[in-house]
Amino acid sequence: MDIAALSMNLSQMKIAQQASISVMKMAMDTVEVQPVDLTQMLEVNTKMMEQSITPHLGKTIDIRL
């Protein structure tokens, strides 16, 4: 194998490794964000369930002077 072909192969391997690392970083970022999104979704769903079960609570205020 000549020097030029070896250099090209090494360059291609380096690019492939960098691409793999970038994909892995993206996957790790996604894993970090998912629990936060899940927690927010559960909070919203809990509020919606509470309002559907007791829709009359919190709608009006009785005040006597």
PDB file with one MODEL, atoms N, CA, C and O in Angstrom:
MODEL        1
ATOM      1  N   MET A   1       0.858  -1.167   0.000  1.00  0.00           N
ATOM      2  CA  MET A   1       0.000   0.000   0.000  1.00  0.00           C
ATOM      3  C   MET A   1       0.909   1.236   0.000  1.00  0.00           C
ATOM      4  O   MET A   1       1.884   1.306   0.747  1.00  0.00           O
ATOM      5  N   ASP A   2       0.576   2.181  -0.831  1.00  0.00           N
ATOM      6  CA  ASP A   2       1.414   3.377  -0.886  1.00  0.00           C
ATOM      7  C   ASP A   2       1.009   4.381   0.198  1.00  0.00           C
ATOM      8  O   ASP A   2      -0.019   4.225   0.856  1.00  0.00           O
ATOM      9  N   ILE A   3       1.823   5.392   0.366  1.00  0.00           N
ATOM     10  CA  ILE A   3       1.640   6.391   1.426  1.00  0.00           C
ATOM     11  C   ILE A   3       0.345   7.181   1.229  1.00  0.00           C
ATOM     12  O   ILE A   3      -0.347   7.463   2.207  1.00  0.00           O
ATOM     13  N   ALA A   4       0.003   7.541   0.001  1.00  0.00           N
ATOM     14  CA  ALA A   4      -1.197   8.328  -0.270  1.00  0.00           C
ATOM     15  C   ALA A   4      -2.459   7.552   0.125  1.00  0.00           C
ATOM     16  O   ALA A   4      -3.362   8.112   0.746  1.00  0.00           O
ATOM     17  N   ALA A   5      -2.522   6.291  -0.226  1.00  0.00           N
ATOM     18  CA  ALA A   5      -3.691   5.474   0.107  1.00  0.00           C
ATOM     19  C   ALA A   5      -3.792   5.287   1.625  1.00  0.00           C
ATOM     20  O   ALA A   5      -4.887   5.332   2.187  1.00  0.00           O
ATOM     21  N   LEU A   6      -2.665   5.081   2.277  1.00  0.00           N
ATOM     22  CA  LEU A   6      -2.653   4.935   3.723  1.00  0.00           C
ATOM     23  C   LEU A   6      -3.133   6.216   4.400  1.00  0.00           C
ATOM     24  O   LEU A   6      -3.897   6.171   5.364  1.00  0.00           O
ATOM     25  N   SER A   7      -2.684   7.341   3.892  1.00  0.00           N
ATOM     26  CA  SER A   7      -3.098   8.629   4.442  1.00  0.00           C
ATOM     27  C   SER A   7      -4.605   8.836   4.275  1.00  0.00           C
ATOM     28  O   SER A   7      -5.271   9.320   5.191  1.00  0.00           O
ATOM     29  N   MET A   8      -5.139   8.472   3.113  1.00  0.00           N
ATOM     30  CA  MET A   8      -6.579   8.616   2.871  1.00  0.00           C
ATOM     31  C   MET A   8      -7.383   7.706   3.793  1.00  0.00           C
ATOM     32  O   MET A   8      -8.406   8.120   4.338  1.00  0.00           O
ATOM     33  N   ASN A   9      -6.925   6.471   3.970  1.00  0.00           N
ATOM     34  CA  ASN A   9      -7.621   5.540   4.854  1.00  0.00           C
ATOM     35  C   ASN A   9      -7.634   6.039   6.302  1.00  0.00           C
ATOM     36  O   ASN A   9      -8.657   5.961   6.982  1.00  0.00           O
ATOM     37  N   LEU A  10      -6.499   6.548   6.764  1.00  0.00           N
ATOM     38  CA  LEU A  10      -6.427   7.076   8.119  1.00  0.00           C
ATOM     39  C   LEU A  10      -7.343   8.286   8.281  1.00  0.00           C
ATOM     40  O   LEU A  10      -7.996   8.440   9.314  1.00  0.00           O
ATOM     41  N   SER A  11      -7.392   9.136   7.271  1.00  0.00           N
ATOM     42  CA  SER A  11      -8.259  10.310   7.313  1.00  0.00           C
ATOM     43  C   SER A  11      -9.735   9.898   7.370  1.00  0.00           C
ATOM     44  O   SER A  11     -10.517  10.474   8.127  1.00  0.00           O
ATOM     45  N   GLN A  12     -10.108   8.898   6.566  1.00  0.00           N
ATOM     46  CA  GLN A  12     -11.488   8.430   6.562  1.00  0.00           C
ATOM     47  C   GLN A  12     -11.854   7.792   7.906  1.00  0.00           C
ATOM     48  O   GLN A  12     -12.973   7.967   8.389  1.00  0.00           O
ATOM     49  N   MET A  13     -10.927   7.061   8.502  1.00  0.00           N
ATOM     50  CA  MET A  13     -11.183   6.454   9.810  1.00  0.00           C
ATOM     51  C   MET A  13     -11.363   7.525  10.877  1.00  0.00           C
ATOM     52  O   MET A  13     -12.205   7.392  11.766  1.00  0.00           O
ATOM     53  N   LYS A  14     -10.566   8.591  10.786  1.00  0.00           N
ATOM     54  CA  LYS A  14     -10.667   9.681  11.747  1.00  0.00           C
ATOM     55  C   LYS A  14     -12.018  10.382  11.626  1.00  0.00           C
ATOM     56  O   LYS A  14     -12.640  10.711  12.636  1.00  0.00           O
ATOM     57  N   ILE A  15     -12.470  10.610  10.405  1.00  0.00           N
ATOM     58  CA  ILE A  15     -13.770  11.246  10.172  1.00  0.00           C
ATOM     59  C   ILE A  15     -14.894  10.350  10.682  1.00  0.00           C
ATOM     60  O   ILE A  15     -15.843  10.840  11.295  1.00  0.00           O
ATOM     61  N   ALA A  16     -14.802   9.059  10.439  1.00  0.00           N
ATOM     62  CA  ALA A  16     -15.822   8.128  10.915  1.00  0.00           C
ATOM     63  C   ALA A  16     -15.873   8.111  12.441  1.00  0.00           C
ATOM     64  O   ALA A  16     -16.955   8.044  13.025  1.00  0.00           O
ATOM     65  N   GLN A  17     -14.727   8.172  13.080  1.00  0.00           N
ATOM     66  CA  GLN A  17     -14.671   8.186  14.544  1.00  0.00           C
ATOM     67  C   GLN A  17     -15.291   9.481  15.081  1.00  0.00           C
ATOM     68  O   GLN A  17     -16.028   9.448  16.067  1.00  0.00           O
ATOM     69  N   GLN A  18     -15.004  10.606  14.451  1.00  0.00           N
ATOM     70  CA  GLN A  18     -15.576  11.874  14.884  1.00  0.00           C
ATOM     71  C   GLN A  18     -17.102  11.866  14.719  1.00  0.00           C
ATOM     72  O   GLN A  18     -17.822  12.384  15.572  1.00  0.00           O
ATOM     73  N   ALA A  19     -17.579  11.288  13.642  1.00  0.00           N
ATOM     74  CA  ALA A  19     -19.022  11.188  13.419  1.00  0.00           C
ATOM     75  C   ALA A  19     -19.662  10.308  14.498  1.00  0.00           C
ATOM     76  O   ALA A  19     -20.729  10.641  15.014  1.00  0.00           O
ATOM     77  N   SER A  20     -19.030   9.209  14.834  1.00  0.00           N
ATOM     78  CA  SER A  20     -19.556   8.322  15.879  1.00  0.00           C
ATOM     79  C   SER A  20     -19.623   9.033  17.224  1.00  0.00           C
ATOM     80  O   SER A  20     -20.594   8.882  17.966  1.00  0.00           O
ATOM     81  N   ILE A  21     -18.605   9.796  17.528  1.00  0.00           N
ATOM     82  CA  ILE A  21     -18.576  10.538  18.791  1.00  0.00           C
ATOM     83  C   ILE A  21     -19.688  11.591  18.798  1.00  0.00           C
ATOM     84  O   ILE A  21     -20.346  11.786  19.820  1.00  0.00           O
ATOM     85  N   SER A  22     -19.898  12.261  17.683  1.00  0.00           N
ATOM     86  CA  SER A  22     -20.967  13.259  17.604  1.00  0.00           C
ATOM     87  C   SER A  22     -22.335  12.628  17.806  1.00  0.00           C
ATOM     88  O   SER A  22     -23.172  13.185  18.516  1.00  0.00           O
ATOM     89  N   VAL A  23     -22.572  11.494  17.201  1.00  0.00           N
ATOM     90  CA  VAL A  23     -23.852  10.797  17.361  1.00  0.00           C
ATOM     91  C   VAL A  23     -24.030  10.364  18.812  1.00  0.00           C
ATOM     92  O   VAL A  23     -25.128  10.468  19.360  1.00  0.00           O
ATOM     93  N   MET A  24     -22.963   9.881  19.434  1.00  0.00           N
ATOM     94  CA  MET A  24     -23.041   9.454  20.828  1.00  0.00           C
ATOM     95  C   MET A  24     -23.358  10.637  21.740  1.00  0.00           C
ATOM     96  O   MET A  24     -24.146  10.497  22.676  1.00  0.00           O
ATOM     97  N   LYS A  25     -22.758  11.797  21.481  1.00  0.00           N
ATOM     98  CA  LYS A  25     -23.044  12.987  22.280  1.00  0.00           C
ATOM     99  C   LYS A  25     -24.502  13.403  22.125  1.00  0.00           C
ATOM    100  O   LYS A  25     -25.146  13.786  23.102  1.00  0.00           O
ATOM    101  N   MET A  26     -25.026  13.330  20.904  1.00  0.00           N
ATOM    102  CA  MET A  26     -26.433  13.666  20.676  1.00  0.00           C
ATOM    103  C   MET A  26     -27.341  12.707  21.437  1.00  0.00           C
ATOM    104  O   MET A  26     -28.338  13.132  22.021  1.00  0.00           O
ATOM    105  N   ALA A  27     -27.013  11.445  21.436  1.00  0.00           N
ATOM    106  CA  ALA A  27     -27.819  10.451  22.163  1.00  0.00           C
ATOM    107  C   ALA A  27     -27.769  10.718  23.663  1.00  0.00           C
ATOM    108  O   ALA A  27     -28.789  10.603  24.343  1.00  0.00           O
ATOM    109  N   MET A  28     -26.614  11.070  24.180  1.00  0.00           N
ATOM    110  CA  MET A  28     -26.486  11.358  25.607  1.00  0.00           C
ATOM    111  C   MET A  28     -27.283  12.597  25.982  1.00  0.00           C
ATOM    112  O   MET A  28     -27.907  12.625  27.043  1.00  0.00           O
ATOM    113  N   ASP A  29     -27.278  13.624  25.135  1.00  0.00           N
ATOM    114  CA  ASP A  29     -28.064  14.828  25.389  1.00  0.00           C
ATOM    115  C   ASP A  29     -29.553  14.505  25.403  1.00  0.00           C
ATOM    116  O   ASP A  29     -30.298  15.039  26.225  1.00  0.00           O
ATOM    117  N   THR A  30     -29.985  13.640  24.504  1.00  0.00           N
ATOM    118  CA  THR A  30     -31.393  13.248  24.442  1.00  0.00           C
ATOM    119  C   THR A  30     -31.792  12.522  25.716  1.00  0.00           C
ATOM    120  O   THR A  30     -32.881  12.748  26.243  1.00  0.00           O
ATOM    121  N   VAL A  31     -30.934  11.664  26.210  1.00  0.00           N
ATOM    122  CA  VAL A  31     -31.222  10.914  27.435  1.00  0.00           C
ATOM    123  C   VAL A  31     -31.321  11.865  28.624  1.00  0.00           C
ATOM    124  O   VAL A  31     -32.120  11.625  29.529  1.00  0.00           O
ATOM    125  N   GLU A  32     -30.534  12.933  28.647  1.00  0.00           N
ATOM    126  CA  GLU A  32     -30.588  13.897  29.742  1.00  0.00           C
ATOM    127  C   GLU A  32     -31.865  14.714  29.699  1.00  0.00           C
ATOM    128  O   GLU A  32     -32.393  15.073  30.752  1.00  0.00           O
ATOM    129  N   VAL A  33     -32.374  15.018  28.526  1.00  0.00           N
ATOM    130  CA  VAL A  33     -33.556  15.862  28.371  1.00  0.00           C
ATOM    131  C   VAL A  33     -34.838  15.076  28.621  1.00  0.00           C
ATOM    132  O   VAL A  33     -35.797  15.644  29.143  1.00  0.00           O
ATOM    133  N   GLN A  34     -34.892  13.808  28.275  1.00  0.00           N
ATOM    134  CA  GLN A  34     -36.115  13.022  28.375  1.00  0.00           C
ATOM    135  C   GLN A  34     -36.704  12.979  29.783  1.00  0.00           C
ATOM    136  O   GLN A  34     -37.916  13.154  29.912  1.00  0.00           O
ATOM    137  N   PRO A  35     -35.931  12.758  30.845  1.00  0.00           N
ATOM    138  CA  PRO A  35     -36.554  12.743  32.179  1.00  0.00           C
ATOM    139  C   PRO A  35     -37.204  14.076  32.543  1.00  0.00           C
ATOM    140  O   PRO A  35     -38.253  14.095  33.186  1.00  0.00           O
ATOM    141  N   VAL A  36     -36.595  15.181  32.143  1.00  0.00           N
ATOM    142  CA  VAL A  36     -37.159  16.499  32.432  1.00  0.00           C
ATOM    143  C   VAL A  36     -38.492  16.649  31.703  1.00  0.00           C
ATOM    144  O   VAL A  36     -39.475  17.099  32.293  1.00  0.00           O
ATOM    145  N   ASP A  37     -38.529  16.277  30.431  1.00  0.00           N
ATOM    146  CA  ASP A  37     -39.770  16.348  29.671  1.00  0.00           C
ATOM    147  C   ASP A  37     -40.834  15.441  30.260  1.00  0.00           C
ATOM    148  O   ASP A  37     -42.005  15.815  30.315  1.00  0.00           O
ATOM    149  N   LEU A  38     -40.448  14.267  30.696  1.00  0.00           N
ATOM    150  CA  LEU A  38     -41.392  13.327  31.291  1.00  0.00           C
ATOM    151  C   LEU A  38     -41.981  13.896  32.576  1.00  0.00           C
ATOM    152  O   LEU A  38     -43.183  13.776  32.813  1.00  0.00           O
ATOM    153  N   THR A  39     -41.149  14.511  33.402  1.00  0.00           N
ATOM    154  CA  THR A  39     -41.618  15.112  34.642  1.00  0.00           C
ATOM    155  C   THR A  39     -42.612  16.238  34.357  1.00  0.00           C
ATOM    156  O   THR A  39     -43.649  16.324  35.014  1.00  0.00           O
ATOM    157  N   GLN A  40     -42.311  17.090  33.395  1.00  0.00           N
ATOM    158  CA  GLN A  40     -43.214  18.181  33.041  1.00  0.00           C
ATOM    159  C   GLN A  40     -44.536  17.638  32.502  1.00  0.00           C
ATOM    160  O   GLN A  40     -45.601  18.158  32.833  1.00  0.00           O
ATOM    161  N   MET A  41     -44.475  16.617  31.692  1.00  0.00           N
ATOM    162  CA  MET A  41     -45.685  16.031  31.133  1.00  0.00           C
ATOM    163  C   MET A  41     -46.548  15.438  32.244  1.00  0.00           C
ATOM    164  O   MET A  41     -47.769  15.588  32.224  1.00  0.00           O
ATOM    165  N   LEU A  42     -45.929  14.771  33.207  1.00  0.00           N
ATOM    166  CA  LEU A  42     -46.680  14.203  34.324  1.00  0.00           C
ATOM    167  C   LEU A  42     -47.340  15.286  35.172  1.00  0.00           C
ATOM    168  O   LEU A  42     -48.465  15.100  35.636  1.00  0.00           O
ATOM    169  N   GLU A  43     -46.661  16.416  35.381  1.00  0.00           N
ATOM    170  CA  GLU A  43     -47.235  17.517  36.150  1.00  0.00           C
ATOM    171  C   GLU A  43     -48.459  18.087  35.444  1.00  0.00           C
ATOM    172  O   GLU A  43     -49.480  18.349  36.079  1.00  0.00           O
ATOM    173  N   VAL A  44     -48.358  18.278  34.131  1.00  0.00           N
ATOM    174  CA  VAL A  44     -49.479  18.800  33.354  1.00  0.00           C
ATOM    175  C   VAL A  44     -50.642  17.817  33.386  1.00  0.00           C
ATOM    176  O   VAL A  44     -51.791  18.221  33.568  1.00  0.00           O
ATOM    177  N   ASN A  45     -50.357  16.539  33.211  1.00  0.00           N
ATOM    178  CA  ASN A  45     -51.413  15.532  33.227  1.00  0.00           C
ATOM    179  C   ASN A  45     -52.084  15.455  34.593  1.00  0.00           C
ATOM    180  O   ASN A  45     -53.298  15.265  34.675  1.00  0.00           O
ATOM    181  N   THR A  46     -51.314  15.600  35.660  1.00  0.00           N
ATOM    182  CA  THR A  46     -51.878  15.570  37.009  1.00  0.00           C
ATOM    183  C   THR A  46     -52.837  16.737  37.204  1.00  0.00           C
ATOM    184  O   THR A  46     -53.925  16.556  37.751  1.00  0.00           O
ATOM    185  N   LYS A  47     -52.449  17.930  36.765  1.00  0.00           N
ATOM    186  CA  LYS A  47     -53.324  19.099  36.878  1.00  0.00           C
ATOM    187  C   LYS A  47     -54.600  18.898  36.068  1.00  0.00           C
ATOM    188  O   LYS A  47     -55.690  19.240  36.525  1.00  0.00           O
ATOM    189  N   MET A  48     -54.464  18.351  34.878  1.00  0.00           N
ATOM    190  CA  MET A  48     -55.640  18.112  34.041  1.00  0.00           C
ATOM    191  C   MET A  48     -56.575  17.104  34.693  1.00  0.00           C
ATOM    192  O   MET A  48     -57.793  17.282  34.665  1.00  0.00           O
ATOM    193  N   MET A  49     -56.016  16.042  35.283  1.00  0.00           N
ATOM    194  CA  MET A  49     -56.836  15.038  35.956  1.00  0.00           C
ATOM    195  C   MET A  49     -57.559  15.630  37.160  1.00  0.00           C
ATOM    196  O   MET A  49     -58.733  15.337  37.384  1.00  0.00           O
ATOM    197  N   GLU A  50     -56.862  16.468  37.940  1.00  0.00           N
ATOM    198  CA  GLU A  50     -57.488  17.099  39.095  1.00  0.00           C
ATOM    199  C   GLU A  50     -58.650  17.982  38.671  1.00  0.00           C
ATOM    200  O   GLU A  50     -59.695  17.987  39.321  1.00  0.00           O
ATOM    201  N   GLN A  51     -58.478  18.727  37.591  1.00  0.00           N
ATOM    202  CA  GLN A  51     -59.543  19.602  37.116  1.00  0.00           C
ATOM    203  C   GLN A  51     -60.714  18.804  36.557  1.00  0.00           C
ATOM    204  O   GLN A  51     -61.860  19.239  36.672  1.00  0.00           O
ATOM    205  N   SER A  52     -60.455  17.664  35.963  1.00  0.00           N
ATOM    206  CA  SER A  52     -61.549  16.870  35.409  1.00  0.00           C
ATOM    207  C   SER A  52     -62.345  16.175  36.502  1.00  0.00           C
ATOM    208  O   SER A  52     -63.545  15.953  36.345  1.00  0.00           O
ATOM    209  N   ILE A  53     -61.692  15.830  37.607  1.00  0.00           N
ATOM    210  CA  ILE A  53     -62.375  15.161  38.709  1.00  0.00           C
ATOM    211  C   ILE A  53     -63.183  16.161  39.532  1.00  0.00           C
ATOM    212  O   ILE A  53     -64.324  15.879  39.899  1.00  0.00           O
ATOM    213  N   THR A  54     -62.613  17.308  39.820  1.00  0.00           N
ATOM    214  CA  THR A  54     -63.292  18.338  40.605  1.00  0.00           C
ATOM    215  C   THR A  54     -63.276  19.658  39.826  1.00  0.00           C
ATOM    216  O   THR A  54     -62.534  20.572  40.185  1.00  0.00           O
ATOM    217  N   PRO A  55     -64.079  19.766  38.773  1.00  0.00           N
ATOM    218  CA  PRO A  55     -64.024  20.967  37.940  1.00  0.00           C
ATOM    219  C   PRO A  55     -64.575  22.203  38.634  1.00  0.00           C
ATOM    220  O   PRO A  55     -64.269  23.321  38.219  1.00  0.00           O
ATOM    221  N   HIS A  56     -65.380  22.032  39.683  1.00  0.00           N
ATOM    222  CA  HIS A  56     -65.990  23.174  40.349  1.00  0.00           C
ATOM    223  C   HIS A  56     -65.030  23.861  41.327  1.00  0.00           C
ATOM    224  O   HIS A  56     -65.261  25.010  41.703  1.00  0.00           O
ATOM    225  N   LEU A  57     -63.972  23.188  41.738  1.00  0.00           N
ATOM    226  CA  LEU A  57     -63.045  23.787  42.689  1.00  0.00           C
ATOM    227  C   LEU A  57     -62.127  24.790  42.008  1.00  0.00           C
ATOM    228  O   LEU A  57     -61.571  24.530  40.942  1.00  0.00           O
ATOM    229  N   GLY A  58     -61.985  25.939  42.651  1.00  0.00           N
ATOM    230  CA  GLY A  58     -61.077  26.956  42.155  1.00  0.00           C
ATOM    231  C   GLY A  58     -61.652  27.864  41.088  1.00  0.00           C
ATOM    232  O   GLY A  58     -60.934  28.712  40.558  1.00  0.00           O
ATOM    233  N   LYS A  59     -62.912  27.714  40.760  1.00  0.00           N
ATOM    234  CA  LYS A  59     -63.521  28.540  39.716  1.00  0.00           C
ATOM    235  C   LYS A  59     -64.135  29.811  40.278  1.00  0.00           C
ATOM    236  O   LYS A  59     -64.100  30.853  39.623  1.00  0.00           O
ATOM    237  N   THR A  60     -64.701  29.745  41.488  1.00  0.00           N
ATOM    238  CA  THR A  60     -65.349  30.911  42.078  1.00  0.00           C
ATOM    239  C   THR A  60     -64.880  31.104  43.511  1.00  0.00           C
ATOM    240  O   THR A  60     -64.370  30.183  44.149  1.00  0.00           O
ATOM    241  N   ILE A  61     -65.068  32.337  44.004  1.00  0.00           N
ATOM    242  CA  ILE A  61     -64.718  32.681  45.379  1.00  0.00           C
ATOM    243  C   ILE A  61     -65.941  33.328  46.020  1.00  0.00           C
ATOM    244  O   ILE A  61     -66.499  34.277  45.468  1.00  0.00           O
ATOM    245  N   ASP A  62     -66.356  32.832  47.159  1.00  0.00           N
ATOM    246  CA  ASP A  62     -67.453  33.424  47.902  1.00  0.00           C
ATOM    247  C   ASP A  62     -66.876  34.404  48.922  1.00  0.00           C
ATOM    248  O   ASP A  62     -66.069  34.030  49.774  1.00  0.00           O
ATOM    249  N   ILE A  63     -67.300  35.658  48.822  1.00  0.00           N
ATOM    250  CA  ILE A  63     -66.804  36.688  49.749  1.00  0.00           C
ATOM    251  C   ILE A  63     -68.005  37.364  50.417  1.00  0.00           C
ATOM    252  O   ILE A  63     -68.955  37.761  49.742  1.00  0.00           O
ATOM    253  N   ARG A  64     -67.955  37.490  51.736  1.00  0.00           N
ATOM    254  CA  ARG A  64     -69.002  38.180  52.469  1.00  0.00           C
ATOM    255  C   ARG A  64     -68.366  39.361  53.202  1.00  0.00           C
ATOM    256  O   ARG A  64     -67.324  39.231  53.844  1.00  0.00           O
ATOM    257  N   LEU A  65     -69.006  40.482  53.091  1.00  0.00           N
ATOM    258  CA  LEU A  65     -68.506  41.668  53.776  1.00  0.00           C
ATOM    259  C   LEU A  65     -69.390  42.043  54.933  1.00  0.00           C
ATOM    260  O   LEU A  65     -69.118  43.023  55.626  1.00  0.00           O
TER     261      LEU A  65
ENDMDL
END
